[in-house]
């Protein structure tokens, strides 16, 4: 599959999706968002890919936001349709059974932060800056920021970031739980690859079901979430991967999982 605004590379079962519009600070226009949808679908469908890293081209920006030239002319129906299209695509990153890591290499603002929030894990470089500054433009987040950010860092902190339009640096983002790890810029991709390789050494069915259980459980009661977990626990017991994992542990050897 070919891309215009993305670079898509696969090595050692890891797909690296790079938003490649450095002249626009990797701003998300409609075409780029559509390509992100195709990219995550490729990740999920390809057997030679175990997970994905999402990052931005250049040293300045992960994604500096939406492409304002498109938003400036939208009407009510256009805006709603654009938001819903972006939400659907970002949700595919969140719901992917294969792990996704955002490697935040600079500014992650507006739609850029919303894309990072849709990934399962976020690693930031020390020079990263994050925020949802849409209210400065007289609009609000449209690609899931009002829903994912408070679920991640709490209502009060999320509203502070949204209503003040202030940016947070990487150290503060780590302190409040917005990112999982902060590393020097020169080590960012290596750190993301190392974490993803650690995940990919585990049973792929178990990894995918952990993601599904967390996603579904956050939207329901504790009691219903526990039922989801128990159902998954029972489902995993039917897999060859479980038998391989248990045998490998007892035999003190690395497991050779096949996703079966």
Secondary structure, DSSP 8 states (H G I E B T S, - for coil): ---SSEEEEEETTEEEEEE--GGGTT-B-HHHHHHHHHHHHHHHH-TT--EEEEEESSSSEEE--B-HHHHTT--HHHHHHHHHHHHHHHHHHHH-SS-EEEEE-SEEETHHHHHHHHSSEEEEETT-EEE--GGGGT----SSHHHHHHHHH-HHHHHHHHHH---EEHHHHHHTTS-SEEE-GGGHHHHHHHHHHHHHTS-HHHHHHHHHHHHHHTTS-HHHHHHHHHHHHHHHTTSHHHHHHHHHHHTTS-------
